[in-house]
Amino acid sequence: MTNCGICGRGTSDNELCRYHLEASNNLRVAYEGWKEATGINWEEYIVKIAQIEETGRWVIDVIEYITSQDDPLTKM
Amino acid sequence: MIITEKPTAAKRIANALDDNQSPIEVKKRGASYFECKRGADDLIVVYALGHLFELKQTVKGWTYPRVDTEWVPKYEVDKKATKIKPIINLIRRLSKDIDSFIVATDFDIEGSLIGYLTLKYACKTDPSAAHRMSFSALTDNDIQHAHDSMSNSLDFPMIESGQVRHEVDWLFGINLTRALTLAVKNTAGWFKIVSTGRVQGPTLSYVAIREQKINVFVPQPFWVIQVKTLHNGVEMELEYSKKRLEIETDAKKVVNDLEGDTAHVDSINSRTTKQGPHPPFNLSSLQAEAYRHFGFKPSRTLAVAQSLYLDAIISYPRTSSEKLPDTLNLKEILNGIREMKIYSPLAKQVLQVGNLTPVQGKKSDPAHPAIHPTGTKPTKRLTPTEKKLYDLIVRRFLALFGEPAVKEHLRADIRCNEHLLYLRGLRVLKQGWMKFYDQYSKTEEKELPELSEGDSMVLSPVRSDERYTQPPPRFNPASLLKLLEKENLGTKATRARIVDSIKSRGYSLRDRFELSTLGYALYETLERYMPDMLSPELTRRLEKEMDEIQKEQTNRKAVLTRAKGNLIQLLDAFKVQEQEIGTALVLGLQRYWKSMEEVGDCPKCSDGTLRIIRSSKTGKRFVGCSNYKDKKCDQTFALPQKGEISPLDMMCSHCGHKMIQIASGRRKWETCINWTECPGRREELKALDERRAKQANKKKEVSDE
């Protein structure tokens, strides 16, 4: 049993709890739509998403988490 | 003896039944009753105060499981119910000389149960020998008719169903709440009531699931084309035929294609639509409409409607029916409404047309018709809230007789090369029923400018707006209530209270149902260890069984035995995991208290945290730095002393300090923790000072008088 790297909730094998994992998956899946719609790259994308009011709280947590890592791309 | 549900109802019933319409109120030791004469009968009208008796466990001890209960006077379980004792004593004394008992409580499950329990435990008589008056409005005519045609027996299936509902709700509410509370106590030694219940658990899960969807939401972009043009000196905004474009380059191309180009009116189309009146109100549609127009919480609407019912100016509000039966004297009601100055012209119009066939809805209720005005004039001055709700009910009723409204929808198709644009207009050709429903059915008319086919116009400016998809909306009290109704959870009488309980227990924050960290902690814990406590399946099955009792397809004993079996299974499983559940709840509670107390980093010392603190000396609250105890930082901020404070996830746009919301009664306002010094809040402070001075003056005037 490990703890979520963001909120400290218990998690079985993942680095993130199931809520933050779902937010992280959504962030990744939504990137495909954004890339197709705007041609935006990953770094620009996460900066943009973090600024939009409609973005979920856990998604913002994930963005803050991955941008604090050495290589945000590999963390995804 | 006639047993009624409330003092107001007793007075009204006594007045209606007394031959001279002047009953005598006899006051005795903190309670009263009415004496009246009807023909050869001497009637005594007594009242309850809602339920006089409540369930109590037969075996002592604040623990679980406790599955055996008995009915006891309410004051034995609720110390605040001090008015109940004299009422029970009075009924008990009076009952000794009674020949015949009549129950005249509200004709629904709760009313029937109140009557039955009063007969059994206060009058100490055999309920099977009692009579039942049933009515849907407290007008003189309805009451007299109900008395003259009363039934010779009580509705026992309805009573059994009500009894089992109380028993099952008690069993689940008390035992599950104790299980959760004791899990916390046994883990951390704190006594903090953590409540749940048969319907509260599933309701919490709906709120939590919605919150999760909002929290993991990632918006997608889309673009909306905005086109303006000038035609005959009139500026017009055109609508691009595709409401949204998914690709940014496509949107840019459309802008490039259209900007400065000339478009032509291709065709002008018009179609007319007819829209009939809305069906009569039942409780849930009244609650939804009152929330929409006045912002009333469902529980408030119910309370106000109940007060209008007790004043005999509307029919019984706890109804599911959207139908007005043929037996209702609509002409008489309309004649009554005609006597009220404000509605007189509208009622006259309905009566003049003569076709008194109202629109009916689909839902029905065997006990009561849809909510409607009785036509009786209010006997007292209505409060502003009552006035609003009464107006809504009267206008909805009048609208039922109106003709369909006819609307003309106009659309000009404007072409620019391969692009199609629209200009829309809307005209109400015939008001029909909307004239009666007035401000509650406003249609925004939009004139189509003077245009002819072939007209040309230059499109400029043209731009594309980047927008984002929206997360699902949070529940509001009305939408959560509607969901409970759709899912068949709770009853029309209990749903509003359950919706309120989610907030009052601290499981949600602010006006919209934003789940609190405590709500999350409870939801997560139950979902992980005891998912059955959140599942609507168990409670839905119980609701079905309670309905079956009313239809005499099953009985109270069988349903209760099954419910107890289910509960024991749940509690056994709980006990095994009590420690894990307790630990999870304690962590959640710590997070909750932290979120309710902490208001961010200290701006002065930078390594301290600002917290809401209550002074042990003065009892006043303020914001202070966590480093204060170590004498490292003395940063403090004054706080308003009244109302519930909750920190907001935003900073003040004027001074950059944390924002908070203060909820005091029905009033809610937002400010920053630096509100006494904030340059942007001087006006607020000035207004507050003025309000205080005004209040002080008022108090002084009152004391001088």
Interface residues (C-beta under 8 A of the other chain):
Chain A: R9 Y19 E22 A23 N26 L27 V29 A30 G33 W34 E36 A37 T38 G39 I49 I52 E54 T55 G56 R57 W58 V59
Chain B: Q212 I214 N215 V216 F217 V218 P219 Q220 P221 F222 E246 I247 E248 Y468 T469 Q470 P471 E524
